[in-house]
Amino acid sequence: MSEPIRFPTKIAVLLRDDLASWQRLNVTAFLVSGIANAVPELLGEEYRDADGTAYLPMFGQPVLVFAGDRATLLGAHSRALARGLRVAVFTSELFATGNDRDNRAAVQAVGRDKLDLVGLALHAPRNVVDKVLKGASMHP
């Protein structure tokens, strides 16, 4: 087995710790799609099995998932924006919508400081992500 690779950046998802299991999975999936769109160079090459069947490419580095309470999430959101980072956000209202248009309208209807955040995702240098996610713990 080869030596583990240490990436200069982190892809991180922070989830509010009171979400149901299905919500955690759903929010994570939606949030990482934002990272893939914003930073397509993070995607590796497509996969192929021994029979030559092609599969979609995935991130070339791990996605780390963290958890925290509402205050931890709000603090991380504030620190990320203060550093000029682009983040993907998921608010509680998005559980009641069924499409992208309604999702965007639900976020746009609420001011930044009043968003009921249940998750966010970011990609940045390792030390920056560590500072932004201060107080969060690895998701169990």
Backbone torsions as a table, in degrees:
resi	resn	phi	psi	omega
1	MET	NA	139.3	-178.1
2	SER	-80.5	165.3	177.9
3	GLU	-64.2	143.8	177.2
4	PRO	-65.1	144.9	178.6
5	ILE	-88.1	134.5	175.1
6	ARG	-103.1	111.8	-177.4
7	PHE	-81.9	144.3	179.1
8	PRO	-74.6	-13.6	-178.9
9	THR	-124.8	169.1	175.9
10	LYS	-129.4	141.6	165.4
11	ILE	-103.2	121.0	-176.1
12	ALA	-132.6	142.3	174.4
13	VAL	-119.5	132.6	175.6
14	LEU	-117.0	122.6	-178.5
15	LEU	-113.4	143.0	174.0
16	ARG	-66.9	137.6	-170.6
17	ASP	-77.0	0.1	-179.8
18	ASP	-105.1	15.2	-179.2
19	LEU	-80.8	148.3	172.8
20	ALA	-69.5	158.6	-178.3
21	SER	-53.5	-47.9	-178.5
22	TRP	-62.9	-34.5	179.0
23	GLN	-67.9	-41.9	178.9
24	ARG	-58.8	-44.3	-179.8
25	LEU	-66.5	-45.1	-179.2
26	ASN	-62.6	-48.2	-179.0
27	VAL	-62.3	-44.2	179.3
28	THR	-59.5	-46.0	-179.4
29	ALA	-60.7	-45.9	179.5
30	PHE	-64.3	-44.8	-176.0
31	LEU	-64.0	-42.6	-178.3
32	VAL	-69.1	-22.6	175.5
33	SER	-65.4	-31.6	176.1
34	GLY	-66.0	-40.2	177.7
35	ILE	-65.4	-44.5	179.9
36	ALA	-60.1	-37.6	179.2
37	ASN	-70.7	-42.5	-175.5
38	ALA	-74.9	-29.8	-176.2
39	VAL	-133.6	69.1	-174.7
40	PRO	-62.3	-21.3	178.6
41	GLU	-68.7	-9.7	174.6
42	LEU	-74.2	-17.0	179.4
43	LEU	-76.7	136.8	177.7
44	GLY	-82.2	-165.0	177.2
45	GLU	-78.7	162.2	176.7
46	GLU	-67.6	155.8	-179.8
47	TYR	-93.2	153.3	173.5
48	ARG	-140.6	138.3	174.4
49	ASP	-87.5	179.2	-176.5
50	ALA	-63.6	-19.2	178.4
51	ASP	-90.5	-1.6	178.9
52	GLY	88.9	5.6	178.0
53	THR	-69.5	129.1	-177.9
54	ALA	-88.1	143.0	176.8
55	TYR	-129.1	155.8	-178.1
56	LEU	-62.1	147.1	174.8
57	PRO	-70.5	157.0	176.9
58	MET	-128.7	176.2	176.4
59	PHE	-55.3	144.0	178.4
60	GLY	-87.2	1.2	177.3
61	GLN	-139.9	161.4	-176.9
62	PRO	-64.2	154.0	169.9
63	VAL	-106.3	120.1	-179.1
64	LEU	-95.5	132.4	-177.5
65	VAL	-113.1	127.5	-177.8
66	PHE	-118.9	163.6	177.1
67	ALA	-134.3	152.1	177.1
68	GLY	-166.8	167.1	178.7
69	ASP	-79.4	179.9	-177.1
70	ARG	-56.1	-44.1	-179.0
71	ALA	-63.4	-39.2	178.3
72	THR	-63.3	-42.9	179.4
73	LEU	-64.9	-44.8	179.0
74	LEU	-63.9	-39.7	177.8
75	GLY	-64.5	-42.6	178.9
76	ALA	-63.9	-42.1	178.3
77	HIS	-59.2	-48.2	-179.8
78	SER	-62.5	-45.0	-179.8
79	ARG	-65.6	-38.5	179.3
80	ALA	-63.9	-46.5	-179.7
81	LEU	-66.6	-37.0	178.5
82	ALA	-63.8	-28.1	178.1
83	ARG	-89.0	2.3	178.7
84	GLY	76.0	19.8	-179.6
85	LEU	-81.7	145.2	171.2
86	ARG	-87.4	132.2	179.9
87	VAL	-127.4	152.2	168.8
88	ALA	-93.2	138.0	179.9
89	VAL	-125.1	151.3	174.3
90	PHE	-133.9	123.6	179.7
91	THR	-106.5	162.8	-177.8
92	SER	-60.1	-30.4	-179.6
93	GLU	-62.8	-24.9	-176.5
94	LEU	-70.6	-15.7	175.3
95	PHE	-68.1	-20.7	-176.8
96	ALA	-99.4	-2.8	-179.5
97	THR	-101.7	165.9	-176.8
98	GLY	-129.9	9.9	-179.3
99	ASN	-158.5	165.4	-175.5
100	ASP	-63.0	-40.6	-179.0
101	ARG	-59.5	-47.8	-179.8
102	ASP	-69.0	-33.9	175.9
103	ASN	-60.1	-50.0	-178.9
104	ARG	-62.9	-39.3	178.4
105	ALA	-64.2	-39.2	-179.9
106	ALA	-64.5	-40.0	178.3
107	VAL	-70.5	-42.6	-176.8
108	GLN	-65.7	-22.9	-177.8
109	ALA	-75.7	-8.5	-173.6
110	VAL	-125.0	136.4	176.8
111	GLY	-65.8	153.5	-176.6
112	ARG	-50.5	-44.1	-176.4
113	ASP	-78.7	-6.2	-179.3
114	LYS	-112.3	3.2	178.6
115	LEU	-60.6	133.6	175.7
116	ASP	-89.8	76.6	-175.1
117	LEU	-69.1	134.2	171.5
118	VAL	-116.3	-10.9	177.7
119	GLY	-168.9	154.9	172.7
120	LEU	-149.1	157.8	177.8
121	ALA	-136.9	148.4	178.2
122	LEU	-150.9	160.9	173.8
123	HIS	-133.6	127.6	-177.7
124	ALA	-164.8	173.6	173.3
125	PRO	-54.7	147.1	-174.8
126	ARG	-49.9	-49.9	-175.8
127	ASN	-66.1	-31.4	177.6
128	VAL	-69.2	-45.6	178.0
129	VAL	-59.7	-42.5	179.1
130	ASP	-59.1	-40.9	179.2
131	LYS	-69.5	-41.9	179.9
132	VAL	-63.3	-40.1	-175.9
133	LEU	-90.5	18.2	179.2
134	LYS	-51.3	128.2	179.4
135	GLY	95.6	-15.2	178.1
136	ALA	-84.6	155.7	176.8
137	SER	-121.7	158.7	176.6
138	MET	-59.2	139.1	-179.8
139	HIS	-64.8	134.8	-178.6
140	PRO	-67.2	NA	NA
